[in-house]
Amino acid sequence: MTNDEIRAFLENAIQENRVMLFMKGTPHEPACGFSARASGCLNALGVQYSALDILPDPRIREELSGLSGWPTIPQLFVNGELVGGSDIVLEMFESGELAQLLGVEQPQAPEVEQEQPQPQKRPIGLENRLG
């Protein structure tokens, strides 16, 4: 594929998919923590989305960044518009803005149980036999 064909493919993916995530790896096997966070937010909302792994060809990332004006991966698009990267997606998820944008219910935060203090364990003694 030429760079122009890659760019056209990316533009088409953004326009054809209401929610489009460009990431490193896949939602089931993210290849970086930032991509895992972004896909995790979408998964937690139960929204259908399309995802594209940018790793197979470095030109995908180059063309995507040229198209969006956003240098980092992941990149989330909703209704053809760039929402942002991992930090923005996470902030929007936590505030409820992402659920609102996507037209879904914000999941309730699970109640955190009071953790019982763990008994202190003694350190393991090791004998140095290297010297």
N, CA, C and O of each residue as an XYZ file, in Angstrom:
524
protein
N       0.842     -1.189      0.000
C       0.000      0.000      0.000
C       0.882      1.244      0.000
O       1.951      1.274      0.610
N       0.409      2.255     -0.693
C       1.113      3.534     -0.672
C       0.656      4.330      0.552
O      -0.338      3.981      1.190
N       1.376      5.388      0.870
C       0.980      6.250      1.984
C      -0.395      6.851      1.749
O      -1.191      6.970      2.681
N      -0.681      7.234      0.498
C      -1.994      7.799      0.176
C      -3.096      6.773      0.390
O      -4.180      7.117      0.860
N      -2.831      5.518      0.049
C      -3.825      4.459      0.261
C      -4.040      4.202      1.751
O      -5.166      3.951      2.181
N      -2.974      4.262      2.535
C      -3.095      4.091      3.987
C      -3.930      5.222      4.563
O      -4.829      4.983      5.369
N      -3.642      6.446      4.157
C      -4.396      7.604      4.663
C      -5.873      7.487      4.291
O      -6.745      7.758      5.116
N      -6.152      7.086      3.058
C      -7.542      6.926      2.622
C      -8.241      5.834      3.442
O      -9.407      5.983      3.809
N      -7.536      4.754      3.724
C      -8.091      3.676      4.542
C      -8.428      4.198      5.944
O      -9.498      3.903      6.476
N      -7.513      4.973      6.542
C      -7.730      5.520      7.884
C      -8.909      6.484      7.895
O      -9.752      6.432      8.790
N      -8.966      7.362      6.900
C     -10.089      8.307      6.805
C     -11.407      7.555      6.706
O     -12.391      7.919      7.350
N     -11.419      6.513      5.904
C     -12.616      5.704      5.725
C     -13.013      5.021      7.034
O     -14.192      4.992      7.387
N     -12.040      4.479      7.745
C     -12.313      3.814      9.028
C     -12.921      4.792     10.027
O     -13.844      4.438     10.761
N     -12.416      6.004     10.058
C     -12.924      7.022     10.984
C     -14.357      7.400     10.632
O     -15.188      7.573     11.523
N     -14.651      7.528      9.345
C     -15.991      7.944      8.911
C     -17.018      6.809      9.010
O     -18.187      7.058      9.304
N     -16.590      5.574      8.766
C     -17.528      4.456      8.748
C     -17.849      3.897     10.128
O     -18.866      3.223     10.295
N     -17.014      4.159     11.106
C     -17.204      3.594     12.442
C     -17.524      4.702     13.432
O     -16.732      5.625     13.622
N     -18.683      4.605     14.058
C     -19.099      5.633     15.011
C     -18.055      5.831     16.108
O     -17.753      6.961     16.490
N     -17.509      4.723     16.609
C     -16.474      4.774     17.645
C     -15.283      3.992     17.112
O     -15.368      2.785     16.889
N     -14.166      4.697     16.909
C     -12.974      4.105     16.295
C     -11.773      4.363     17.187
O     -11.453      5.510     17.497
N     -11.108      3.284     17.600
C      -9.930      3.396     18.454
C      -8.718      2.879     17.693
O      -8.691      1.726     17.261
N      -7.730      3.725     17.535
C      -6.445      3.327     16.974
C      -5.535      3.091     18.166
O      -5.375      3.965     19.018
N      -4.942      1.915     18.223
C      -4.199      1.537     19.416
C      -3.014      0.654     19.062
O      -2.862      0.211     17.923
N      -2.185      0.412     20.055
C      -1.089     -0.557     19.922
C      -1.636     -1.887     20.431
O      -1.984     -2.021     21.604
N      -1.706     -2.862     19.538
C      -2.274     -4.148     19.889
C      -3.763     -4.152     19.590
O      -4.258     -3.374     18.775
N      -4.464     -5.054     20.276
C      -5.904     -5.190     20.098
C      -6.584     -5.030     21.447
O      -5.915     -5.088     22.478
N      -7.908     -4.830     21.467
C      -8.589     -4.714     22.757
C      -8.395     -5.950     23.642
O      -8.382     -5.837     24.868
N      -8.246     -7.117     23.032
C      -8.046     -8.336     23.822
C      -6.589     -8.543     24.208
O      -6.292     -9.227     25.187
N      -5.677     -7.950     23.433
C      -4.247     -8.057     23.729
C      -3.562     -6.720     23.465
O      -2.817     -6.584     22.494
N      -3.812     -5.725     24.334
C      -3.152     -4.436     24.142
C      -1.641     -4.579     24.274
O      -1.149     -5.377     25.071
N      -0.911     -3.799     23.485
C       0.550     -3.886     23.485
C       1.200     -2.787     24.302
O       2.427     -2.698     24.345
N       0.399     -1.939     24.957
C       0.954     -0.931     25.867
C      -0.114     -0.555     26.883
O      -1.304     -0.762     26.651
N       0.314     -0.009     27.995
C      -0.607      0.361     29.063
C      -1.590      1.443     28.672
O      -2.738      1.427     29.114
N      -1.150      2.390     27.842
C      -2.039      3.473     27.426
C      -3.184      2.929     26.580
O      -4.337      3.321     26.762
N      -2.868      2.031     25.659
C      -3.902      1.417     24.828
C      -4.825      0.540     25.680
O      -6.031      0.489     25.439
N      -4.262     -0.142     26.666
C      -5.073     -0.966     27.565
C      -6.063     -0.096     28.332
O      -7.219     -0.480     28.512
N      -5.616      1.074     28.783
C      -6.492      1.984     29.518
C      -7.637      2.478     28.649
O      -8.793      2.467     29.073
N      -7.320      2.912     27.433
C      -8.349      3.462     26.544
C      -9.380      2.393     26.187
O     -10.583      2.642     26.266
N      -8.918      1.209     25.795
C      -9.865      0.148     25.439
C     -10.625     -0.323     26.683
O     -11.794     -0.698     26.591
N      -9.968     -0.305     27.835
C     -10.632     -0.678     29.080
C     -11.793      0.234     29.421
O     -12.824     -0.226     29.912
N     -11.632      1.528     29.162
C     -12.722      2.480     29.405
C     -13.912      2.168     28.508
O     -15.056      2.155     28.962
N     -13.634      1.917     27.238
C     -14.718      1.597     26.303
C     -15.374      0.271     26.682
O     -16.597      0.146     26.622
N     -14.578     -0.708     27.069
C     -15.122     -2.003     27.481
C     -16.005     -1.852     28.716
O     -17.063     -2.475     28.805
N     -15.573     -1.027     29.665
C     -16.343     -0.824     30.893
C     -17.695     -0.183     30.602
O     -18.662     -0.407     31.330
N     -17.761      0.611     29.545
C     -19.020      1.253     29.168
C     -19.906      0.323     28.349
O     -21.081      0.616     28.127
N     -19.348     -0.788     27.903
C     -20.125     -1.745     27.131
C     -20.508     -1.252     25.752
O     -21.490     -1.714     25.172
N     -19.743     -0.324     25.230
C     -20.048      0.264     23.921
C     -19.388     -0.554     22.817
O     -18.298     -1.097     22.996
N     -20.068     -0.635     21.671
C     -19.461     -1.286     20.521
C     -18.491     -0.303     19.881
O     -18.802      0.878     19.722
N     -17.323     -0.797     19.518
C     -16.344      0.064     18.866
C     -15.458     -0.770     17.972
O     -15.336     -1.984     18.132
N     -14.845     -0.088     17.031
C     -13.872     -0.720     16.151
C     -12.492     -0.301     16.613
O     -12.304      0.800     17.130
N     -11.525     -1.190     16.423
C     -10.154     -0.896     16.833
C      -9.208     -1.346     15.728
O      -9.457     -2.332     15.035
N      -8.122     -0.604     15.582
C      -7.106     -0.944     14.594
C      -5.740     -0.882     15.261
O      -5.379      0.116     15.885
N      -4.991     -1.965     15.116
C      -3.628     -2.047     15.631
C      -2.719     -1.274     14.676
O      -2.663     -1.580     13.485
N      -2.014     -0.280     15.194
C      -1.136      0.544     14.353
C       0.264     -0.044     14.222
O       1.076      0.475     13.456
N       0.563     -1.110     14.949
C       1.926     -1.637     14.996
C       2.419     -2.356     13.735
O       3.621     -2.314     13.472
N       1.576     -3.005     12.949
C       2.109     -3.772     11.816
C       2.894     -2.961     10.791
O       3.766     -3.510     10.117
N       2.607     -1.671     10.657
C       3.300     -0.852      9.658
C       3.491      0.546     10.234
O       2.501      1.208     10.546
N       4.734      1.023     10.387
C       4.966      2.348     10.988
C       4.299      3.474     10.215
O       4.069      4.552     10.763
N       3.987      3.234      8.948
C       3.334      4.285      8.163
C       1.905      4.542      8.638
O       1.368      5.629      8.431
N       1.291      3.547      9.273
C      -0.069      3.747      9.800
C      -0.040      4.865     10.835
O      -0.855      5.786     10.792
N       0.900      4.775     11.756
C       1.011      5.802     12.800
C       1.339      7.164     12.196
O       0.762      8.177     12.590
N       2.268      7.187     11.240
C       2.647      8.450     10.591
C       1.452      9.099      9.914
O       1.205     10.291     10.093
N       0.715      8.325      9.142
C      -0.437      8.874      8.417
C      -1.558      9.267      9.370
O      -2.216     10.288      9.163
N      -1.782      8.473     10.405
C      -2.820      8.791     11.380
C      -2.505     10.093     12.099
O      -3.377     10.949     12.246
N      -1.261     10.250     12.549
C      -0.873     11.478     13.244
C      -0.949     12.683     12.314
O      -1.330     13.774     12.739
N      -0.585     12.490     11.037
C      -0.722     13.573     10.071
C      -2.171     13.946      9.844
O      -2.492     15.119      9.652
N      -3.033     12.970      9.864
C      -4.459     13.180      9.644
C      -5.120     13.856     10.840
O      -5.927     14.772     10.676
N      -4.777     13.404     12.034
C      -5.443     13.893     13.244
C      -4.759     15.102     13.872
O      -5.395     15.882     14.580
N      -3.458     15.256     13.612
C      -2.710     16.308     14.298
C      -2.375     15.923     15.736
O      -1.963     16.771     16.528
N      -2.549     14.660     16.070
C      -2.301     14.160     17.431
C      -1.115     13.208     17.363
O      -1.162     12.242     16.601
N      -0.049     13.442     18.133
C       1.174     12.656     17.958
C       1.204     11.286     18.639
O       1.983     10.420     18.241
N       0.372     11.082     19.651
C       0.494      9.858     20.441
C      -0.596      8.842     20.107
O      -1.615      9.163     19.496
N      -0.343      7.616     20.527
C      -1.285      6.514     20.382
C      -1.597      6.040     21.795
O      -0.681      5.944     22.612
N      -2.838      5.743     22.112
C      -3.997      5.553     21.261
C      -4.662      6.865     20.875
O      -4.391      7.923     21.444
N      -5.540      6.756     19.893
C      -6.375      7.877     19.465
C      -7.800      7.370     19.336
O      -8.060      6.383     18.648
N      -8.722      8.055     20.006
C     -10.131      7.685     19.963
C     -10.895      8.717     19.144
O     -10.777      9.922     19.368
N     -11.678      8.224     18.193
C     -12.554      9.062     17.379
C     -13.995      8.653     17.647
O     -14.308      7.464     17.713
N     -14.873      9.644     17.800
C     -16.301      9.393     17.945
C     -17.017     10.288     16.950
O     -16.802     11.499     16.911
N     -17.867      9.673     16.150
C     -18.611     10.394     15.115
C     -17.676     11.193     14.209
O     -17.987     12.323     13.834
N     -16.536     10.607     13.858
C     -15.596     11.235     12.939
C     -14.721     12.306     13.541
O     -13.915     12.911     12.834
N     -14.859     12.561     14.842
C     -14.083     13.612     15.507
C     -13.106     13.003     16.500
O     -13.443     12.065     17.222
N     -11.894     13.545     16.528
C     -10.898     13.098     17.494
C     -11.326     13.500     18.898
O     -11.592     14.672     19.162
N     -11.391     12.520     19.798
C     -11.671     12.780     21.208
C     -10.360     13.037     21.927
O     -10.247     13.996     22.690
N      -9.354     12.179     21.688
C      -8.053     12.357     22.303
C      -7.371     11.036     22.565
O      -7.751      9.991     22.036
N      -6.350     11.117     23.401
C      -5.553      9.952     23.742
C      -5.963      9.362     25.077
O      -7.039      9.656     25.598
N      -5.107      8.540     25.616
C      -5.386      7.771     26.817
C      -5.771      8.639     28.014
O      -6.760      8.352     28.688
N      -5.011      9.687     28.285
C      -5.290     10.521     29.457
C      -6.654     11.195     29.343
O      -7.412     11.240     30.311
N      -6.960     11.717     28.165
C      -8.245     12.397     27.957
C      -9.390     11.394     28.068
O     -10.403     11.676     28.708
N      -9.233     10.230     27.450
C     -10.274      9.197     27.503
C     -10.515      8.792     28.961
O     -11.664      8.662     29.383
N      -9.446      8.593     29.725
C      -9.585      8.194     31.127
C     -10.275      9.287     31.942
O     -11.172      8.992     32.732
N      -9.872     10.531     31.761
C     -10.506     11.643     32.480
C     -11.992     11.734     32.140
O     -12.831     11.921     33.022
N     -12.308     11.599     30.853
C     -13.709     11.665     30.430
C     -14.503     10.481     30.977
O     -15.671     10.626     31.339
N     -13.874      9.318     31.036
C     -14.546      8.147     31.607
C     -14.866      8.395     33.075
O     -15.995      8.180     33.517
N     -13.864      8.849     33.829
C     -14.046      9.055     35.267
C     -15.073     10.130     35.583
O     -15.778     10.034     36.588
N     -15.169     11.160     34.735
C     -16.121     12.243     34.982
C     -17.524     11.933     34.462
O     -18.477     12.636     34.797
N     -17.655     10.885     33.647
C     -18.952     10.561     33.062
C     -19.165     11.185     31.691
O     -20.159     10.895     31.026
N     -18.231     12.046     31.258
C     -18.367     12.702     29.952
C     -18.321     11.722     28.793
O     -19.016     11.907     27.794
N     -17.505     10.676     28.919
C     -17.374      9.708     27.830
C     -18.686      8.942     27.664
O     -19.148      8.738     26.542
N     -19.280      8.523     28.768
C     -20.572      7.829     28.700
C     -21.620      8.735     28.064
O     -22.421      8.282     27.246
N     -21.618      9.998     28.433
C     -22.573     10.957     27.877
C     -22.351     11.123     26.373
O     -23.306     11.111     25.596
N     -21.106     11.275     25.969
C     -20.779     11.423     24.549
C     -21.239     10.213     23.748
O     -21.724     10.347     22.624
N     -21.083      9.028     24.337
C     -21.425      7.795     23.643
C     -22.886      7.392     23.823
O     -23.348      6.433     23.204
N     -23.615      8.120     24.669
C     -25.031      7.837     24.875
C     -25.301      6.556     25.642
O     -26.281      5.860     25.376
N     -24.427      6.242     26.599
C     -24.605      5.052     27.419
C     -24.595      5.438     28.896
O     -24.221      6.552     29.263
N     -25.014      4.497     29.724
C     -25.024      4.723     31.171
C     -23.614      4.627     31.726
O     -22.829      3.769     31.320
N     -23.306      5.506     32.647
C     -22.033      5.439     33.356
C     -22.124      4.318     34.380
O     -23.040      4.317     35.202
N     -21.196      3.361     34.352
C     -21.254      2.288     35.354
C     -21.015      2.844     36.752
O     -20.248      3.787     36.948
N     -21.692      2.235     37.707
C     -21.499      2.641     39.096
C     -20.143      2.155     39.570
O     -19.723      1.040     39.262
N     -19.474      2.998     40.314
C     -18.183      2.590     40.886
C     -18.452      1.520     41.932
O     -19.335      1.674     42.775
N     -17.692      0.441     41.876
C     -17.900     -0.599     42.886
C     -17.542     -0.068     44.264
O     -16.606      0.715     44.430
N     -18.312     -0.517     45.245
C     -18.004     -0.095     46.608
C     -16.703     -0.751     47.037
O     -16.496     -1.950     46.850
N     -15.853      0.045     47.602
C     -14.556     -0.461     48.041
C     -14.701     -0.959     49.468
O     -15.087     -0.212     50.368
N     -14.391     -2.215     49.656
C     -14.456     -2.771     51.001
C     -13.279     -2.263     51.805
O     -12.187     -2.045     51.280
N     -13.524     -2.080     53.086
C     -12.437     -1.679     53.965
C     -11.450     -2.833     54.041
O     -11.805     -3.952     54.412
N     -10.242     -2.550     53.693
C      -9.228     -3.597     53.747
C      -8.795     -3.809     55.184
O      -8.547     -2.865     55.934
N      -8.715     -5.065     55.536
C      -8.229     -5.414     56.863
C      -6.703     -5.330     56.832
O      -6.076     -5.782     55.875
N      -6.112     -4.758     57.867
C      -4.653     -4.703     57.883
C      -4.068     -6.118     57.865
O      -4.521     -7.008     58.584
N      -3.077     -6.290     57.043
C      -2.423     -7.587     56.928
C      -1.359     -7.709     58.018
O      -0.663     -6.743     58.328
N      -1.243     -8.898     58.590
C      -0.191     -9.066     59.598
C       1.179     -8.852     58.961
O       1.417     -9.242     57.818
N       2.046     -8.247     59.700
C       3.388     -7.998     59.207
C       4.144     -9.316     59.103
O       4.140    -10.120     60.036
N       4.780     -9.525     57.984
C       5.581    -10.728     57.807
C       7.041    -10.355     58.004
O       7.477     -9.262     57.643
N       7.773    -11.273     58.578
C       9.194    -11.033     58.784
C       9.909    -11.229     57.460
O       9.529    -12.104     56.682
N      10.927    -10.441     57.187
C      11.690    -10.622     55.956
C      12.379    -11.976     55.949
O      12.734    -12.526     56.991
N      12.552    -12.482     54.766
C      13.258    -13.765     54.614
C      14.742    -13.496     54.769
O      15.282    -12.585     54.141
N      15.392    -14.275     55.592
C      16.819    -14.129     55.757
C      17.565    -14.935     54.700
O      17.304    -16.125     54.520
N      18.476    -14.297     54.015
C      19.287    -14.990     53.001
C      20.749    -14.943     53.419
O      21.253    -13.930     53.903
N      21.388    -16.040     53.220
C      22.806    -16.112     53.522
C      23.578    -15.802     52.245
O      23.339    -16.429     51.213
N      24.493    -14.853     52.301
C      25.270    -14.494     51.122
C      26.388    -15.502     50.941
O      27.323    -15.568     51.738
N      26.276    -16.283     49.880
C      27.311    -17.280     49.587
C      28.084    -16.914     48.315
O      28.790    -17.743     47.741
N      27.935    -15.658     47.890
C      28.595    -15.232     46.653
C      30.026    -14.793     46.875
O      30.799    -14.754     45.918
N      30.409    -14.464     48.089
C      31.741    -13.895     48.272
C      32.654    -14.738     48.967
O      33.806    -14.359     49.178
